């Protein structure tokens, strides 16, 4: 059985994230999506809200499991017998950050391999900060977030001004 974990803050989940989730779910027996705690980020959505949004938009994928985790992702992998860690990569800045993370993860547990996945061209420029800015200017975000959670995202950003 081939299992992998796709961690992230997902604040909020974008169509770029969902693109990677859908494609990874097609090639894996089991995909764990981990809403991670990043202490250096100030999140808009609670962990529970992010987990619930992801569960809502992935309910059609029976091999996807969504949870949160406050520790190191490589420790989650070890605890759950997972050997593959999936990371999304949009640009060179992401590459630099992911390369450093890869080195740390490799030092902590050399049994966990990192696989980098790029979103399709349509989603390559989508970021949580861009979505937040678009909402602040009342722009349509329909192309950038899953339809099922669009209104939740707009409402949350509008109420957090």
Wavefront OBJ file of the C-alpha trace (Angstrom):
o trace
v 0.000 0.000 0.000
v 1.431 3.375 -1.017
v 0.645 6.102 1.496
v 1.667 9.751 1.518
v 1.090 12.868 3.543
v 0.399 16.337 2.122
v 0.901 18.890 4.897
v 0.175 22.591 4.851
v -1.448 25.462 6.649
v -4.235 25.617 4.012
v -5.332 29.050 5.230
v -7.461 28.877 3.155
v -7.475 25.860 0.886
v -7.088 27.008 -2.715
v -7.779 25.363 -6.058
v -3.995 24.960 -6.354
v -3.991 22.823 -3.207
v -7.038 20.897 -4.411
v -5.375 20.304 -7.784
v -2.448 18.599 -6.046
v -4.783 16.654 -3.730
v -6.876 15.327 -6.633
v -3.841 14.320 -8.679
v -2.021 12.712 -5.735
v -5.169 10.797 -4.722
v -5.241 9.212 -8.202
v -1.784 7.695 -7.847
v -1.741 6.781 -4.148
v -3.615 4.178 -2.179
v -3.951 6.559 0.776
v -3.372 10.310 1.090
v -3.263 12.010 4.470
v -3.838 15.746 4.378
v -2.394 17.343 7.485
v -3.396 20.821 8.560
v -0.180 21.864 10.246
v 0.443 24.404 12.938
v 2.935 27.010 11.746
v 3.802 29.142 14.750
v 5.314 31.859 12.549
v 2.021 32.439 10.716
v -1.039 34.280 11.958
v -3.879 32.186 10.583
v -7.281 33.561 9.657
v -9.110 30.244 10.019
v -8.955 27.959 13.036
v -7.481 24.498 12.636
v -10.974 23.008 12.956
v -12.347 25.311 10.235
v -9.510 24.386 7.870
v -9.913 20.652 8.530
v -13.675 20.901 7.946
v -13.254 22.886 4.702
v -10.828 20.300 3.343
v -13.086 17.417 4.367
v -15.990 19.119 2.594
v -14.172 19.500 -0.722
v -12.507 16.064 -0.635
v -15.514 13.983 0.416
v -15.586 12.469 -3.101
v -12.107 10.987 -2.537
v -12.433 7.834 -0.393
v -8.664 7.395 -0.042
v -8.119 10.880 1.433
v -7.912 11.347 5.203
v -7.877 14.848 6.706
v -6.610 15.712 10.170
v -4.492 18.243 12.011
v -1.126 17.725 13.626
v 0.911 19.971 15.888
v 4.246 18.162 15.706
v 6.825 17.604 13.014
v 5.351 16.098 9.868
v 8.120 13.486 9.700
v 7.022 12.286 13.138
v 3.436 11.965 11.834
v 4.844 9.909 8.974
v 6.703 7.633 11.374
v 3.632 7.228 13.616
v 1.442 6.289 10.628
v 3.827 4.181 8.537
v 4.049 6.796 5.768
v 7.179 6.994 3.604
v 6.226 9.830 1.216
v 5.830 13.500 2.012
v 4.240 15.584 -0.746
v 5.016 19.267 -1.061
v 3.567 21.786 -3.488
v 5.941 23.908 -5.505
v 4.850 27.038 -7.406
v 8.030 29.025 -7.958
v 11.720 29.440 -7.116
v 10.964 30.944 -3.713
v 8.942 27.841 -2.833
v 11.849 25.705 -4.082
v 14.325 27.400 -1.750
v 12.047 26.932 1.259
v 11.215 23.334 0.336
v 14.876 22.467 -0.221
v 15.698 23.556 3.341
v 12.721 21.647 4.743
v 13.795 18.572 2.782
v 17.251 18.688 4.369
v 15.843 18.954 7.910
v 13.286 16.213 7.295
v 15.954 13.972 5.776
v 18.188 14.450 8.830
v 15.315 13.641 11.193
v 14.078 10.577 9.299
v 15.896 9.384 6.190
v 13.125 6.828 5.517
v 10.697 9.575 4.456
v 11.062 10.729 0.858
v 9.868 14.136 -0.311
v 7.981 14.376 -3.593
v 7.445 17.809 -5.117
v 4.292 18.420 -7.130
v 3.560 21.501 -9.153
v 0.017 22.755 -9.625
v -1.212 23.047 -13.185
v -0.557 26.333 -15.020
v -4.053 27.504 -14.194
v -3.257 27.456 -10.466
v 0.475 28.225 -10.356
v 0.090 31.804 -9.112
v -2.676 31.224 -6.551
v -1.698 31.950 -2.956
v -3.562 32.484 0.289
v -2.327 36.069 0.509
v -3.534 36.797 -3.029
v -6.968 35.367 -2.195
v -7.150 37.522 0.931
v -6.229 40.637 -1.045
v -8.776 39.899 -3.769
v -11.520 39.509 -1.157
v -10.520 42.818 0.452
v -11.156 44.531 -2.903
v -14.433 42.661 -3.500
v -12.953 40.800 -6.471
v -14.391 37.476 -7.587
v -12.365 34.551 -6.185
v -14.377 31.812 -7.897
v -11.443 30.706 -10.052
v -9.112 30.377 -7.085
v -11.009 28.520 -4.361
v -13.377 25.537 -4.339
v -17.005 26.608 -4.845
v -18.135 24.742 -1.710
v -16.056 26.982 0.561
v -15.997 30.282 -1.344
v -18.682 31.967 0.763
v -17.010 30.802 4.005
v -13.746 32.357 2.881
v -15.319 35.648 1.849
v -17.290 35.875 5.075
v -14.266 35.135 7.263
v -12.011 37.686 5.554
v -14.720 40.337 5.554
v -15.358 39.824 9.283
v -11.634 39.943 10.137
v -10.928 43.383 8.645
l 1 2 3 4 5 6 7 8 9 10 11 12 13 14 15 16 17 18 19 20 21 22 23 24 25 26 27 28 29 30 31 32 33 34 35 36 37 38 39 40 41 42 43 44 45 46 47 48 49 50 51 52 53 54 55 56 57 58 59 60 61 62 63 64 65 66 67 68 69 70 71 72 73 74 75 76 77 78 79 80 81 82 83 84 85 86 87 88 89 90 91 92 93 94 95 96 97 98 99 100 101 102 103 104 105 106 107 108 109 110 111 112 113 114 115 116 117 118 119 120 121 122 123 124 125 126 127 128 129 130 131 132 133 134 135 136 137 138 139 140 141 142 143 144 145 146 147 148 149 150 151 152 153 154 155 156 157 158 159 160 161
